[in-house]
Amino acid sequence: MTQAIAALRFDPGLPVPLLWALALLCAAVAGFGFWRRARGAWLRAASFAVLLAWLAGPMLVRETRQGLRDILLVAVDRSASMQVGDRTKLADAAAASLRAQASALPDLELRQVTVPERGTEGTKLWAELQRALADIPADRLAGIAAITDGQVHDLPAAAPAVPLHALLTAKSEEWDRRVRVLEAPGYGIVGRTVSLRVVVEDLGHGAPGGTAMLTLRRDGAPPDQRSVPVGEVQTISVDITRAGPTVLEFSTDPPHGEASALNDRAVVEINGVRDRLRVLLVSGEPTLDERTWRRLLKSDPAVDLVHFTILRPPERDDMTPLNELALIAFPTRELFQDKLDSFDLIILDRFTDRGVLPHAYLKNIADYVRRGGALLLDAGPEFAGQNSLDQTPLSEVLPAHPPNGGDGILTGQFRPVVTALGARHPVTAGLAGANEGAAPPSWGSWYRAIATEDVTGQVLMTGPSGAPLLVLNHVDQGRVALLLSDQIWLWSRGHQGGGPQAEFLRRVAHWLMGEPELDEDRLTARIDGKRLLVQRRTVTGPAAIAASVTPPDGPKRTLALAETAPGQADGSMDAASPGVWRVEDGHHLAFAAAGQDNPLEFADLRATADVIGPLVHASGGGVAWLGADGPPRLIRVGAHDTASGPGWIGLRRRDAHLVTGVDTVPLAPPWVALLLLLGFAVAAWRRESK
């Protein structure tokens, strides 16, 4: 739109001080004439005025202006909370309506920005508006329209200089119920209780309050339900019964009329860890293996080691005084009867039945294993001798036995070989230097092993001529490991390049103590970003199967697991829904906790004007509920007019323009001024001469 504007400007032909002096002189002369009431005084004053006006140089300035369209800035909220209900649909319809109306107004331009999902930062609507406003001249901005649910987390302290209108994606003010975990530990000690603080809250206008049913689901256990007052913090105690993650889900039944059920549940994952692991190491005689075990266990700060070494058998008498036989007496009753169950692992290293431990105490160890204890027997030549532990009540829980009669000691150079079963078992799978396929192992050699028969456990490693070397077994609720060689110290000394003795012994000990990551038959699930990762390990049968996955808010799905290593299969799938994901393989259950991607965004899921409303009203704008009235009409208003009303929002007229041309000409030609001056002067002379 083009228009011409004219204005008057003066370009004096004399210096301004001189022109003012002349004007004062003319005024004095004219004033004296009026005081004397002289004839023709007014004609003389008119001639003076014409002279002064001519000398002032009046000029006519004509500007040609190009009008600029005003700008409406529209921000469309696309954050996570806008996925609730019909909010996205209402937002799209409102944005389309504003674009159509703006295109029908010749003096209005619409610019639209999107407010994206920002992870844990909430809805950053004002940040997006600020970026867009940096490219918009302030004198062209007619108004701002924010299409949102009203949950904005970066509102400024001061209102904008133009009307800000909030177009809310609901019918009216909403209310919402939520479950919040106020306090929860990340770790818990196995065998102890942890406390969590949880609250059920009602937010918004018209919330019912009263009581709510709070449900606690723990992995696959039956749900624990209790009625709790809304808004009152509850302290809930949970027993940590095993190592590894324990997934807890708190939920409440979604009441009718609330905004969304997405925050009616809260998920917590507590990692169970063992407190100080108590290990009892009894060495039947001083050996190099003893040093290996002691060095390994003492290097772990989480292990409390109780170690006794029998320096000589009871039947041997070398006249050594009793007070010099040991620093402390061997507390057999205290260790093997009173406090036996306090140990997480018992290691018998080269131990021989020579009467140091009565058979009643050895039977206590066997019973300890059956009740869930862990026993490791590091065997040497004594295991094949007359005083073998295989001849005691401990034999009942051993996974292999020495042969009856004959020499059970195998000698000669050999390298331990991981069996096909061992390649699938987490204790020996992937050990550095192990044999793979037809390739022999690359670790150092050993030179002695113990022959066995009647093997009932899992043989993970073999020695000379394929004889069992490492045998593991489950006995009732406990676990037993039998290492049929006393030569592992050669690996620690680096013989022929050594071997992974520290990792090998660590895995054996932790498997015995029931660490979940070393279970040979297990199913695990975890959430990484927005992906559910599932892993299955098995030592029997194929690992690659189809698992059944139950999302928090949907029907079961099937997930194919592909074999990635011997005895191991993995699979993954999208896991966008927050809550507890349940995975089954026909024998095992696994749970994974998926938290909210944006906790700030999901903390309050109401569509409300409570947050953005004060800023809107301070700017002179208005609030429109899209679900009730539909998109509002756009109306142009003046600089001081009301900017909102029922069914419409107002946009200020800014009248911004560009000057496209300037033309300057004298107000009148010089000859016109000369004729007027002479005319008034002659008229004054004639009047005075009469």
N, C-alpha and C positions, 0 to 999 in steps of 0.2 A: 504494500500500500504506500503510494507516494503522495506527499502533500507539500505545499509551499507556505512558508511563514515569513512575514515582513516585519522589520523592526527599524526604528529610527536611531541613527548614530551621528555624532558631531565630529567634524574634522576641522578645527579652527585654522584660519589662514594667518592669524597672528599668535605670538606667544600668549599663553593663557593668562599670566599676570598682567600683561599689557591690555588684554581684552577685558579683564575685570576692572582695571583702572578706567578704561574708556566707558565701561558700563556705569561706573559710579559717577563719572563726569556727566554723562547724559542724564542720569537720574537726577543729579543736582540741578541741572539746567531746567529740566522738565518740571521738577518740583518747585523751583522758584517761580516758573510761569504759572503753575496752578495756585501758588500762594498769592501772587499778585492778581490773579483772576484775569490774566491776559487773554486777549482774543487769540484763537488758534492754538492754545496751549496743548489741547489734546491731539491736534494734527501734528504739532512739533514732536510730541511724545511718540506718536505712531511712526514718524519718519526715523526717530532714534531707534525704535524697536526693529524696524526693517533693516536698518544699517547693522545693528548688533547681530541679528539673526543671520544676515548674509555673511558677516565676518566670522561667525561661529561655524560655518561650513556644514549645515545639516545634510546628512546623507541617508538614503533609504537602502537598508540591507535586506535582501531577499534570500532566504535559505530554502533549499529543496531537501526534504527529509524522506527517508525510507523507513516506514514503520516495521518493527520487529514483533514476531509472534511471542506471546507469553508462553511459559513452560510449566507444565504439570509434571511433577516427579512422582512416579508410582513405584513403591517397593512391595514385592510379592514374597512373602515368607515361605521358604521351602525347607524349614528345619524339621527335625524328626517329629515333633509334636503335631505338625500340620498333617501327618498321616492318619490322625485319629478321625474316625467317622467320615463325614462328608466334607471335611475342611478343604481338602485339595480341590474337590469339585466346585465348591462355592468360591474358592479363590480364583480358579481358572475362569469361571463365569463372570466374576466381578472385573477381572483384568480385561477380558474381551469386551465387556460393556463400556468400560472407560476408554478403551482404544477407539471403539466405534463412535462414541460421543465426541471425543476430542477431534477425530478426523472430520466431523461435520461442522466444527467451529473454525472458521478461517483464521482467526487471530490466536489460536492455541496449538501448541505442540506438546506431545506426550513423550516422556522418556521413562523407560521402565528398567528397574534393576531387580535382581534376584538375591534374596538373603539365603545363602546355602547352609547346609548342615555343617557345623563346625566342631564335631567331636565332643570333647568335654567342656567346651567354652560356652555352651548355651546358644541362645539366639542373639546374634550381633547385628541387629537391624540398623542401629544408628551408625555403626561403622561403615556399612554399605551405603547409607545415605550420604555420609560425609565424603566418601570417595566420588559419588556421582555429583554432589554439589560443587566439588572442586572444578568441574568443567561447565558449570552453569553460571552465567552472569547474575549477580544478585538482583539487578534491576529488571530481570526478565522472569524471575521465579514467581509464579502466581499461587502456588500451593503445593502441598505434599499429601499424598494418599498412601497409607500403609495398610496393605491387605494382610492380616495376621490374626492369630488367635489371642493376641494381647499379652502373651508371655514373652517379654523383651528383657534382656539382661544387661543392656549397656545404654540405658536412657541417660541423656545429659541432664545437668542440673537446671539449665535455663532453657526456656521454650524458644523455638525458632521464630524468626521475624515474620514469617508467613503462616497462614493457617495450616495446621497439621490435622489431617482427618484420619481416624482409625476405622477401617472397614473390617469388622470382626466376623469370623467364620463360625457363627452359631446363631441360634434363635434369640438367646438372651443369656444372662449370667448363668454359669454352670457351677456345679459342685462336684467334688471328687473325693474318694476315699483312697488312702495310700497306706502302705506298710513300710516303715523305715527301721533299719538297723542302726541304732545310734552308736553302739560300741560292740566290737567283736575282735577277738585276738586272731592274728594270722597263724599262730602256732599254738599247739597244745601238747602237754606231756602225756604220753601213753599211760593209761591207768589212773589219770587224774581227771578232774572236772574243770571245765571252763565256763565262764559266765558271759552272757550276752544281754544287751539292753535293747529292747524292741518296743515300738509304739505303733498303734493304729490311729491314724488321724483323719478327720473330716475337714475339708477345706471348702470355703465358698459360702455363698448365700443359700439358705434353706437346707444345709446339711443336717442329716437326722441326728447325729451324735448317739448317745446311749451306749450300748454294748455291741461288740462284734465278736465273731467266732474266729480265733486265731489258730491256724493249723501249722504244725511243724512236721515236715517230712525229712527224714534222714536216710540218705541212700535208699535202700530197698526196704527199710523197716516200716511197720505199720504207722500211719500218721498219728500224731499226738495233738488232740484238739482241746482248746480251753476257751471259755468265754471271758473276754477282757473288756474293761471300760475304754471307750474311745477317748484318745488324748492322754491316757495315763501310761507312763513308762513301765514296762514289764521286764523283770530280770529273770532270765531263763538259763538254767544250768544244763550242760550237755557233757556226757561222759565221753572221753576220747579212749576208744577201746583198741585201736590198732594204729600202726604207723602208716604214713601216707595220707592223702587227702580225704577228708570227710566233708561231704557236700550237704549243706542244710538249706532248706527252702521254707521260708515263712510266707504264709498266704492267708487271705481272708476271702470269704465268699463275696463276689461282687454284688453290691446292693443295686436295686433297681433305680435308674435315673441318674447314676453317676456319669461323669464325662467319659471315662475309659477305665478298663480293667487292667491296663498294662502295668500300672504301679501298685496293683493289689498283691503283688508278691515281691519278695526280696530274697536274694540268693547269697549265701556266705560259704566260703570254702576255708576250712581250718586244716592245716597240715599237721598231722600227728607225728611227733618226734619222740624218740626215747630219751629219757633223762640219762644219767650216767649209766652206761652199759657195764654191768658187773660180770667179770670173767674170772673163773677159777682155773688156774693152770697148775697142774701137778706133774712134775717131771720125775720119772722113776729113777733116773740117774743123770749126772751131768753129761750133756751131749751138745753137739753143734746145732742140732735142731732146736734145742731149748733156747739158745741164743737167738735164733731166727724168730721163733714165736715171741719171745720177750721183747725184742727190738720192735717187731711189728705192733704189738699191743700197747707198748709204752709210748709209741709215737702218735697214737690216736688220743687226743685230749678228751674225747667223750667216753673213754674206757677207764673203768676202775679195775685194776688188775690185782688179784690176790695170787701170789706165786709161791709154791713150795717145791723144793728139790730134795729128794731123798739121797743123801750122800753115801749111805751104806745100808745094806739090809740089816734087819734086827738080829739075825743069827750070827752076824760077824762081830767078833770082839777083838779090837786092837788096843785095848787098855786106854782108850781116849776117855778122859773124865766126862761125865754126863753134862756138866755145865759148859763144855766146849763143843758138844755135838751140834748145836743149833743156836741161833740167836734167840729164838722163841720156840716153845714146845709146839709140836704139830697138833693143832686143835681139832682132832678128828670128829669128836662128837658135835662140836659147835658147827663145823663146816658141813658135815655129811648127814646131819640129822636136824639140828635146830634151825640152821639158816640155809639149808640146801636150796629151797625154793626162791631165795632172794637172788640167785645167780641167773643171768641170762644165757650163759654158755659155760660148759665145763670141758676142759681140754685135758686129756690124759696122754702125756707124752712119754713114750717108751716105759710105760708103767707095767710093773710085774707084780703078780700076786704072791707077795712074800710075807703076808701077815701084817703089813703096815695098816691096811684097811680091812677090818673084819668083813666077812661075807654079808653080814647084815647091812653094813654101810654101802657095799656094792649093790645090794638089792635096792637100797634107797635111791641110788643113782638111776637104776633101771625104772623104778616107779616114777622118779622125777621126769624122765624122758616121756613116759606114757602120759603124764599129766600136762605135757606141753613144753618140757624142757628141751635143751639142745646139748648134744654130746659129740665131741670130736675125739677120735682115737687115732693118734699118730703112732703107727706101729713100726717096730723094728724086729730084730731076731727074737726078742723075748716073746712075741706074739705066737711064734711057732714052737716055743719051748714047753717044758713041763709046767711052768708056773704061768701059763698064758691066762689072760683075762677071759679067754673063751671057756675056761674051766670053772668059771664063777657064775653067780646069778646074773652078771652083766651080759652073758652070752645071749640071753633071751632077746635083747634089743639090737644086737650086732647084725649088720647087713651081709656079712660074709664070715666064714670060719676057716681056720687052718686045717689042712688035711690030717686025718688020723694016721699016725705012724709015718715013717719016712722023714726025709729032710724037707721042710717047707721053706727053706731059704734059697732064693734064686739069685745067683751072682753073675756078673759079666756086664760089659758095657751095653747100655741101651738108651734110647731117647723116648721119654713118655709120649704116647700117641693119643690124641683125642679121638674118641670113637664117634661113629655116626650119630649116636644119641647125644654125646657130648657136644657135637657141633650145633645141636639144637638147644641145648640146655644153657640158660643164662650164666651159670657158674663158669663154664669153660668155653662158651661160644665167643669167637673173636679174640682169643688170647694172642698176644703178639708172639710170633714165632711158631704157632701151631701148624700142624699139617693141614693142607687144603687139597681136597681131591686126592690125586695120586702122588702129590709132592710130599716128601718127608718133612718132619719138623726141623726147624733151624735152631732150636735152643740147645743148651748144653746137655751132656749125657749124665745119667745116673749109673750106679754100679751094684745096687742091691735092692731086692724087692722080696715080698713075702707071698708065697703061693697060698691060694684059698680054694675052697670048694663050697658047695651049697650057698651060692650067692643069691640073695633075695632082693637086693636093692638095685639101683640104677648105676651101671658101670659107665663112667664118663671118660676115664683114661685107662689105658692099658700099658703094661710093661713088657718084660721079656716074654717072647712067644705068645703075645696076646693075653697074658695073665692080667686079671683086674688089678688096677693100681689106685684108682679113686672110686669109691662106692658110696652113694648117698641113698638114704631111705627115710620114709615117713613111718613112724611107729606110733600108732594111735594119734594123739594130738601133738606129739613131739617129733624131732628130727635127729638123725644120726648121720655122721660122716666118718668114713674109715679110709685113711691114707696108708697104703700098704708099702711104705718105704720111708726110711729115715735119711734120705739123701737130698732133700730139697735145699739144704744149706749150700749145696754146690752151686745152685743158681744164684744165691745171694753173694757168693764169693766170686762170681763171674767166670766160673770154669767153662771153657769152650764158648765163651760169649755169654754165659749165664742164661737167665730166663726170667719171666715175669713173676717171680716168687711173691712179691708184695701184693700185686693185684690178684694173683691166684689165691693166696691165703685169705686176703680180705673178702673175696667173693665167697669162699667156702664158709668163713665165719659169719658173714652177714646172711647167707642163705639159711644157715642153721638157726639164726635168731629171727628168722621170718620177715626179713626186709621185703616189702612188696615188689620192688623192682627186680628182685632175683627169683621170684616165683616162676617155676617152670611151666605152669599152666595158668594163664591169666588173660584177662581182657581189660584194657585201659582205654580211657577216653579223656580228652581235654579240649579246651577251646583255645584256639590261637587266632586272635583277631576276630574275624567273622567266619572262621572255618572250624568244623568239628573234626578232630584228628582221632582216629581209632586204631589201636594196635592190638593184635592177638598173638600170643606166644603159646606154643604147645610142643611137647616132646613126643606126642603120639598122634598119628594121622595127619592129614593135610592141614596146613594153617590157613590156606586161602579158602574162605567160605563166604557166604552172604550173611551179614549181620542185620539185625532188626533195630531200627532207630526210632525212638518216640520223642518228637519235639515237645517243647513245653505247651504249645497251643495248637497242635495239629495231629492228624492221624499218623500211624506208623509208616515208616519208609524203609526201603531195603537199600543197604550199602554193601557193595561188593568189595571184599578185601583181597588184595593181590599180594602174593608172596614176594618179599623183598630180601629175605635171608633165610637160611635153613631154620624151619620152625617158627618163622615170624612173618606175619602178613599185616599190611597197612592199608588204610583207606581214609578218605576225607570227603566232606560235603559242606555246603553252605550252612551256616548256623547263625542267621540274623536274629532269630527270636530270643529274647532274654528269658532266663529261667533255667530249669534243670533238664538236661538232655539225658535220656535213658537209652542204653545200648545193651543188646542181648545177643548171645551167640548160641543159644540152646542149652548152655551149661553155666554160663557166668553172666553176671550183671555188672555194668559199669555206669558211672554217672559223671557228667561234666557240668560245671556251673558257667553259664553265660550271663554276665552282668549287663547292665544297660550301657550302650556305647556312649551315651551322653547323660550322666546322672543328673546334671543340672536341668537339662531339657525335660526329663521325665519326672522330676521331683513334684511338679505341679502341672497337671494336664488339663486344667480348666481353660475354657475360653472365657476371658474376663476383661472388663475395662478397668479393674482396680489398679493395674500396674501402669498402663499407658494413659489412662483417662485424665489424671491431673495435668500431664504435659499437653494433652490435646486441648483441654479447656483453657489453659494458660495462653496457648497460641491463638485462640479465637476459633479453632476448628470444632468439629463435631464427631460423634460416634455413631456408626451405622451398623446394625445387626443384619448381616447378609442372609442368614437363615430365615429371618422373619419378613423382611421388607424387600429383599433382593438388592441388586446393585442400585446405588443412588444416582439421581440426575446431577449433571454438571451445570452450574449456573455461574455466569460472570457477575461479579459484584464490584462496587467501588472500593476505594481505599479505606473507607471508614464504615462500610455497610456490614451488617450481620453476615457471617460467612457459613452458616449452616442452618438447617431447618429440617422438619419432617420430610424424609424422602429425597433430600437434595444436599449437596455440599457446594460451597461457594469458592470461587477462584478470583483473586484480586486482579483488577486491570492495572497493569504497570506502565503502559504507554511508552515503552522503550523504543528508541529509533536510532538510525544512522543518518548523519548529514552527508548527502551525496553531492551538494553544490552550494556555493555562496556567490551572490551577485550584488555589487555595491554601486549605486548611481546617486548623483545629487538630487536633493528633494525637489529643487526647481532650477531652471537654467539661470545664469547670472543676469541675463537681460531682463528677466521678469523682476528680479530684485531691484535692478536699476530703475525700471519704469515705476515700480511701487514707491521707491525712495523719492524720485523726482516728483511723482504725483502728489505725495503727502507734503513735500517741501513747497511746491508751487501753491497748493491749497492753503498751507499755513501762511505764506507770504500774502496771498490775496486776502485772507481773512484779517490779517493784522493791518493791511493797508487801508481798509475801509474805515 
